[in-house]
Amino acid sequence: MKLNVTKLKNACFEVARNTMWDTRPIDVADIESVANRFFEIAKDHEEFIVGQGQDPNLITRAVLYLAHSHAIPPMRDNIQWYSDMLATLVELACPNVRAIEENEAFYHDIEEGIEIARSEYKKALQNK
């Protein structure tokens, strides 16, 4: 499978737009500059993910998750925040290290959190 670069760039722009939000107007060029830096960081994960036999578009899905869940104005143009969060999400979706039994309880915590998140949007869909 091939990475959809356009969708990834759009997702990075969404993260940048959310983090750069302010009550005063923000120059689109500033948002695009941050989005381009986010894109370069995201693109760096492609080779590893493809090498693991996984869909590289999981990067875009992870970036969209950040855009909707963690991209808030205090982050602004903080590249380190974005890089660290994205690396963590990629690691969860496409593990780079061998799992150890001591992490089993945490894996259950993650699964439970995902179940809760899914149930919330599924309830919303049923109520429409």
ZALO-817715 format. One line per field, with one value per residue: x, y, z of N, C-alpha, C in turn; residue number from 1. Coordinates in Angstrom, 3 decimals, always signed. Layout:
% residues N
n_u [X, ...]
n_v [Y, ...]
n_w [Z, ...]
ca_u [X, ...]
ca_v [Y, ...]
ca_w [Z, ...]
c_u [X, ...]
c_v [Y, ...]
c_w [Z, ...]
seq [NUM, ...]
% end
This chain:
% residues 128
n_u [+0.842, +0.395, +1.486, -0.786, +0.021, -1.135, -3.401, -2.080, -0.641, -2.802, -3.887, -1.802, -1.860, -4.293, -3.722, -1.802, -3.349, -5.203, -3.529, -2.358, -4.410, -6.038, -7.492, -7.059, -6.399, -4.469, -1.680, -1.917, +0.341, +2.061, +0.779, +0.927, +3.702, +4.282, +2.704, +4.080, +6.464, +5.428, +4.543, +6.976, +8.073, +6.118, +6.273, +8.729, +8.193, +7.271, +8.956, +9.712, +7.173, +6.177, +8.189, +7.531, +5.437, +2.994, +0.176, +1.044, -0.598, -1.566, -0.182, -1.329, -3.847, -3.144, -2.169, -4.515, -5.964, -4.472, -5.029, -7.730, -7.898, -5.743, -4.475, -4.134, -4.420, -2.339, -0.161, +0.780, +3.395, +4.943, +7.143, +8.363, +6.430, +4.540, +6.103, +6.856, +4.323, +3.260, +5.138, +4.666, +2.014, +2.375, +4.063, +2.309, +0.453, +2.015, +4.126, +7.550, +9.207, +9.799, +7.135, +6.597, +5.716, +5.207, +3.970, +1.383, -0.907, -1.094, -1.609, -4.181, -5.400, -5.209, -6.786, -9.262, -9.669, -9.934, -12.277, -14.104, -13.906, -14.875, -17.483, -18.650, -18.809, -20.323, -22.744, -23.579, -24.011, -26.151, -28.127, -28.828]
n_v [-1.179, +2.300, +5.433, +8.046, +11.011, +13.545, +13.448, +13.090, +15.495, +17.267, +16.442, +17.098, +19.845, +20.359, +19.713, +21.703, +24.003, +23.781, +23.882, +26.368, +28.097, +31.125, +34.003, +36.223, +37.071, +34.686, +34.348, +32.518, +31.515, +31.110, +29.010, +27.078, +26.758, +25.530, +23.250, +22.043, +21.335, +19.501, +17.598, +16.628, +15.328, +13.361, +11.942, +10.717, +8.339, +6.553, +4.656, +2.788, +1.745, +0.630, -1.231, -2.965, -4.212, -2.976, -0.761, +2.314, +4.494, +4.576, +6.454, +8.887, +8.514, +8.476, +11.082, +12.516, +11.693, +12.981, +15.614, +15.858, +15.185, +16.041, +18.325, +21.392, +24.929, +25.782, +24.252, +25.300, +25.903, +23.811, +21.529, +19.329, +18.244, +17.303, +15.470, +13.578, +12.647, +11.589, +9.586, +7.856, +7.035, +5.758, +3.694, +2.221, +1.365, +0.043, -1.882, -1.604, -2.809, -5.836, -7.280, -7.441, -9.452, -7.997, -5.705, -6.352, -5.678, -2.953, -3.044, -4.058, -1.869, +0.025, -1.216, -1.161, +1.604, +2.210, +0.803, +2.299, +4.825, +4.160, +3.344, +5.739, +7.347, +5.624, +5.540, +8.156, +8.075, +6.298, +7.791, +9.625]
n_w [+0.000, -0.603, +0.699, +1.130, +0.335, +0.046, +1.730, +4.157, +4.349, +4.532, +6.977, +8.704, +8.397, +9.605, +12.292, +12.809, +12.367, +14.445, +16.708, +16.421, +16.691, +17.592, +19.210, +17.756, +14.314, +12.487, +10.434, +7.486, +6.274, +8.411, +9.713, +7.690, +7.572, +10.052, +9.692, +7.564, +8.839, +10.672, +8.834, +7.728, +9.942, +10.350, +7.945, +8.232, +9.520, +7.695, +6.252, +8.236, +9.007, +6.620, +6.253, +8.270, +7.191, +7.326, +6.756, +5.488, +5.716, +8.224, +9.575, +8.816, +9.945, +12.633, +12.911, +12.408, +14.613, +16.619, +15.835, +16.444, +19.109, +20.757, +19.827, +20.769, +21.451, +23.395, +22.578, +20.230, +18.067, +18.863, +18.190, +19.371, +21.127, +19.267, +17.771, +19.741, +20.631, +18.253, +17.667, +19.807, +19.298, +16.826, +17.638, +19.271, +17.371, +15.535, +16.626, +17.645, +19.334, +21.168, +22.904, +26.448, +29.233, +31.550, +30.702, +30.169, +31.736, +31.179, +28.438, +28.520, +29.758, +27.688, +25.724, +27.060, +27.238, +24.520, +23.948, +25.491, +24.229, +21.658, +22.291, +23.043, +20.664, +19.154, +20.555, +20.133, +17.367, +17.268, +18.449, +16.575]
ca_u [+0.000, +1.165, +1.081, -1.489, +0.746, -2.069, -4.183, -1.184, -0.396, -4.028, -4.000, -0.795, -2.369, -5.352, -3.060, -1.202, -4.441, -5.762, -2.570, -2.043, -5.636, -5.969, -8.631, -6.674, -6.071, -3.148, -1.283, -1.960, +1.728, +2.604, +0.159, +1.511, +5.083, +4.215, +2.167, +5.161, +7.377, +4.712, +4.538, +8.301, +8.186, +5.214, +6.805, +9.870, +7.726, +6.795, +9.835, +9.593, +5.851, +6.151, +9.095, +6.829, +4.334, +1.747, -0.328, +1.656, -1.634, -1.834, +0.416, -2.365, -4.886, -2.589, -2.114, -5.891, -6.289, -3.868, -5.753, -9.044, -7.855, -4.658, -3.938, -4.779, -3.619, -1.072, +0.918, +1.241, +4.323, +5.826, +7.463, +8.702, +5.159, +3.983, +6.990, +6.747, +2.984, +3.111, +5.975, +3.969, +0.876, +2.897, +4.560, +1.160, -0.190, +2.999, +5.189, +8.934, +9.929, +9.130, +6.299, +6.965, +4.564, +4.971, +3.131, +0.061, -1.958, -1.232, -2.284, -5.606, -5.849, -5.364, -7.967, -10.440, -9.838, -10.441, -13.686, -14.860, -13.959, -15.774, -18.869, -19.156, -19.254, -21.385, -23.973, -23.946, -24.556, -27.457, -29.085, -29.149]
ca_v [+0.000, +3.525, +6.556, +9.134, +12.196, +14.677, +13.308, +13.320, +16.941, +17.889, +16.114, +17.920, +21.217, +20.415, +19.785, +23.035, +24.980, +23.671, +24.322, +27.779, +28.878, +32.258, +34.902, +37.194, +36.379, +34.063, +34.278, +31.150, +31.104, +30.588, +27.688, +26.188, +26.482, +24.522, +22.030, +21.425, +20.699, +18.321, +16.621, +16.016, +14.396, +12.235, +11.183, +9.923, +7.041, +5.717, +3.533, +1.776, +1.113, -0.205, -2.341, -3.889, -4.800, -2.312, +0.308, +3.577, +5.488, +4.648, +7.720, +9.904, +8.272, +8.911, +12.548, +12.979, +11.476, +14.108, +16.838, +15.890, +14.847, +16.618, +19.548, +22.525, +26.143, +25.918, +23.536, +26.203, +25.332, +22.926, +20.366, +18.198, +17.649, +16.580, +14.357, +12.572, +12.054, +10.775, +8.389, +6.966, +6.440, +4.826, +2.522, +1.421, +0.770, -0.743, -2.032, -1.691, -3.602, -7.059, -7.104, -8.198, -9.804, -6.954, -4.660, -6.894, -4.890, -1.702, -3.361, -4.130, -0.484, +0.637, -1.829, -0.645, +2.988, +2.193, +0.401, +3.456, +5.822, +3.676, +3.323, +7.116, +7.806, +4.727, +6.024, +9.380, +7.675, +5.669, +8.815, +10.518]
ca_w [+0.000, -0.755, +1.543, +0.470, +0.802, +0.116, +2.972, +5.291, +4.424, +5.038, +8.397, +9.393, +8.396, +10.619, +13.602, +12.928, +12.484, +15.794, +17.731, +16.199, +16.847, +18.514, +19.042, +16.732, +13.055, +12.329, +9.035, +6.957, +5.999, +9.670, +9.910, +6.681, +7.969, +11.121, +9.078, +6.792, +9.801, +11.153, +7.747, +7.636, +11.077, +10.082, +6.799, +8.704, +10.030, +6.589, +5.926, +9.287, +8.968, +5.418, +6.546, +9.169, +6.441, +7.705, +5.903, +5.884, +5.969, +9.657, +10.004, +8.636, +10.949, +13.925, +12.891, +12.572, +16.032, +17.341, +15.479, +17.090, +20.527, +21.550, +19.225, +21.420, +21.300, +24.134, +21.897, +19.164, +17.088, +19.620, +17.367, +20.251, +21.560, +18.131, +17.448, +20.803, +20.613, +17.045, +17.831, +20.741, +18.603, +15.829, +18.378, +19.698, +16.195, +14.787, +17.624, +17.224, +20.333, +21.586, +24.091, +27.636, +30.059, +32.547, +30.116, +29.858, +32.391, +30.438, +27.179, +28.861, +29.972, +26.369, +25.114, +27.752, +26.805, +23.147, +24.034, +26.001, +23.157, +20.606, +22.766, +23.074, +19.341, +18.665, +21.171, +19.430, +16.067, +17.478, +18.853, +15.446]
c_u [+0.889, +0.590, +0.396, -0.932, -0.189, -2.884, -3.314, -0.890, -1.615, -4.205, -3.010, -1.232, -3.449, -4.769, -2.500, -2.271, -5.035, -4.799, -2.258, -3.263, -5.436, -7.197, -8.324, -6.321, -4.626, -2.869, -1.257, -0.552, +2.387, +2.061, +0.771, +2.953, +5.136, +3.718, +3.244, +6.171, +6.729, +4.730, +5.881, +8.518, +7.342, +5.775, +7.987, +9.469, +7.387, +7.668, +9.725, +8.275, +5.733, +7.041, +8.493, +5.645, +2.991, +1.410, +0.278, +0.636, -2.079, -1.211, -0.631, -3.454, -4.414, -2.543, -3.528, -6.375, -5.722, -4.645, -7.050, -8.988, -6.836, -4.101, -4.706, -3.855, -2.355, +0.113, +1.564, +2.143, +5.345, +6.038, +7.742, +7.452, +4.605, +4.798, +6.848, +5.392, +2.805, +3.929, +5.304, +2.797, +1.326, +3.389, +3.407, +0.515, +0.722, +4.216, +6.579, +9.756, +9.103, +8.352, +6.821, +5.731, +4.216, +4.078, +1.694, -1.066, -2.175, -1.911, -3.794, -6.179, -6.108, -6.612, -9.250, -10.717, -10.396, -11.915, -14.557, -15.011, -14.938, -17.223, -19.465, -19.610, -20.325, -22.738, -24.479, -24.569, -25.947, -28.520, -29.447, -30.425]
c_v [+1.244, +4.621, +7.615, +10.441, +13.395, +14.622, +13.552, +14.806, +17.667, +17.637, +16.948, +19.371, +21.369, +20.489, +21.190, +24.109, +24.962, +24.203, +25.812, +28.691, +29.982, +33.125, +35.999, +36.421, +35.866, +33.969, +32.817, +30.648, +30.551, +29.190, +26.692, +25.825, +25.403, +23.199, +21.308, +20.729, +19.437, +17.221, +15.898, +14.998, +13.153, +11.335, +10.297, +8.538, +6.056, +4.483, +2.412, +1.016, +0.185, -1.428, -3.379, -4.558, -4.174, -1.205, +1.644, +4.679, +5.507, +5.917, +8.825, +9.742, +8.713, +10.440, +13.120, +12.781, +12.625, +15.390, +16.965, +15.704, +15.615, +17.931, +20.755, +23.742, +26.247, +25.206, +24.387, +25.493, +24.411, +21.621, +19.141, +17.477, +16.752, +15.328, +13.231, +11.867, +11.135, +9.491, +7.383, +6.281, +5.429, +3.552, +1.625, +0.694, -0.181, -0.942, -2.255, -2.565, -4.828, -6.810, -7.953, -8.383, -8.709, -5.827, -5.109, -6.079, -3.565, -1.937, -3.469, -2.735, +0.212, +0.090, -1.301, +0.804, +3.080, +1.794, +1.555, +4.504, +5.400, +3.725, +4.721, +7.576, +6.894, +5.125, +7.261, +9.052, +7.072, +6.698, +9.778, +10.103]
c_w [+0.000, +0.147, +0.694, +1.046, +0.959, +1.402, +4.199, +5.451, +4.973, +6.533, +9.213, +9.459, +9.463, +12.030, +13.807, +13.108, +13.890, +16.851, +17.608, +16.392, +17.880, +18.274, +18.025, +15.458, +13.035, +10.829, +8.586, +6.663, +7.249, +9.956, +8.938, +7.027, +9.056, +10.548, +8.271, +7.711, +10.377, +10.091, +7.649, +8.756, +10.812, +8.989, +7.208, +9.208, +8.911, +6.345, +6.962, +9.167, +7.765, +5.630, +7.471, +8.471, +6.750, +6.704, +6.349, +6.170, +7.433, +10.238, +9.919, +9.681, +12.337, +14.004, +13.055, +14.004, +16.869, +17.076, +16.262, +18.599, +21.349, +21.020, +19.771, +21.374, +22.169, +23.468, +20.815, +18.155, +17.749, +18.840, +18.230, +20.733, +20.462, +17.819, +18.470, +20.787, +19.412, +17.157, +18.761, +20.055, +17.555, +16.515, +18.834, +18.521, +15.435, +15.689, +17.029, +18.174, +20.701, +22.872, +25.239, +28.507, +31.070, +32.013, +29.872, +30.489, +31.645, +29.094, +27.412, +29.103, +28.644, +25.683, +25.746, +27.335, +25.399, +23.136, +24.508, +24.914, +22.064, +21.061, +22.778, +21.696, +18.782, +19.273, +20.452, +18.065, +16.203, +17.823, +17.734, +14.782]
seq [1, 2, 3, 4, 5, 6, 7, 8, 9, 10, 11, 12, 13, 14, 15, 16, 17, 18, 19, 20, 21, 22, 23, 24, 25, 26, 27, 28, 29, 30, 31, 32, 33, 34, 35, 36, 37, 38, 39, 40, 41, 42, 43, 44, 45, 46, 47, 48, 49, 50, 51, 52, 53, 54, 55, 56, 57, 58, 59, 60, 61, 62, 63, 64, 65, 66, 67, 68, 69, 70, 71, 72, 73, 74, 75, 76, 77, 78, 79, 80, 81, 82, 83, 84, 85, 86, 87, 88, 89, 90, 91, 92, 93, 94, 95, 96, 97, 98, 99, 100, 101, 102, 103, 104, 105, 106, 107, 108, 109, 110, 111, 112, 113, 114, 115, 116, 117, 118, 119, 120, 121, 122, 123, 124, 125, 126, 127, 128]
% end
